[in-house]
Amino acid sequence: MDWTVAVAVVAAALLFAIRLYGLRRVAAGQGSFVWLASMPFLIPVGMFLWGGVHILADEPLVGVVLLTAGGIYFVILFRFLKRLSSSLTSVAAGGDRAAALEPVIDFTVTMVELMLIGGLVAVVGLIVWGVSQAAH
């Protein structure tokens, strides 16, 4: 077996174990472990930011787009996880479980809005690009 495959399998198993541990702690009412439970959501943030920094010298426009997208996703995800952690911690103290899920609803609505706006920007960009190509 190739060593890169072995490293990937070990990394995936470790990520699964960390997430499972975090989910069990969150289920037990410890909201501070929500960061471990949402580790798979944090990986794309690092990929966007690393890719943006790595490609910035060769392709500045693509690098700026990746850094902007990664930064926006990081801010949204950080706010969501911070609010979810505090709301789950308050539920453990005898709060309302339905109110603890309000950050999840806000996050979902924000991500759908962001995807719709991003799709609209992409369509407008393609139209502008197509018109500019037709003019040449």
ZIURZI-V645825 format. One record per pair of residues at least 4 apart in sequence whose ideal C-beta (glycine too) atoms are under 8 Angstrom apart, sorted by the first residue. I is the first residue (numbers start at 1). J is the second residue. Records with the same first field share a line. If there is no record, write none. Layout:
BEGIN
I->J / J
END
This chain:
BEGIN
1->5 / 6
2->6
3->7
4->8
5->9
6->10
7->11
8->12
9->13
10->14
11->15
12->16
13->17
14->18
15->19 / 39 / 40
16->20
17->21
18->22 / 36 / 39
19->23 / 36 / 37 / 39 / 40
20->24
21->25 / 33 / 36
22->26 / 33 / 34 / 35 / 36 / 37 / 38 / 39
23->27 / 37
24->28
25->30 / 33 / 36 / 37
26->30 / 31 / 33 / 34 / 37 / 88
29->88 / 89 / 91 / 92
30->88 / 89 / 92
31->84 / 85 / 86 / 87 / 88 / 89 / 90 / 91 / 92
32->85 / 89
33->37
34->38 / 81 / 84 / 85 / 88
35->39 / 42 / 81 / 85
38->42 / 77 / 81
39->43
41->45 / 77
42->46 / 77
43->47
44->48 / 73
45->49 / 70 / 73 / 74 / 77
46->50
47->51 / 70
48->52 / 66 / 67 / 69 / 70 / 73
49->53 / 66 / 67 / 70 / 71 / 74
50->54
51->55 / 66 / 70
52->56 / 63 / 64 / 65 / 66 / 67 / 68 / 69 / 70
53->63 / 67
54->63
55->59 / 62 / 63 / 66
56->60 / 63 / 64 / 67
57->63
58->63
59->63
60->64
61->65
62->66
63->67
64->68
65->69
66->70
67->71
68->72
69->73
70->74
71->75
72->76 / 114
73->77
74->78
75->79
76->80 / 107 / 110 / 111 / 114
77->81 / 107
78->82
79->83
80->84 / 103 / 104 / 106 / 107 / 110
81->85
82->86
83->87 / 103 / 106
84->88 / 100 / 103 / 104 / 107
85->89
86->90
87->91 / 95 / 99 / 100 / 101 / 102 / 103
88->92 / 100
89->93
90->95 / 100
91->95 / 96 / 97 / 99 / 100
95->99 / 100
96->100
97->101
101->105
102->106
103->107
104->108
105->109
106->110
107->111
108->112
109->113
110->114
111->115
112->116
113->117
114->118
115->119
116->120
117->121
118->122
119->123
120->124
121->125
122->126
123->127
124->128
125->129
126->130
127->131
128->132
129->133
130->134
131->135
132->136
END
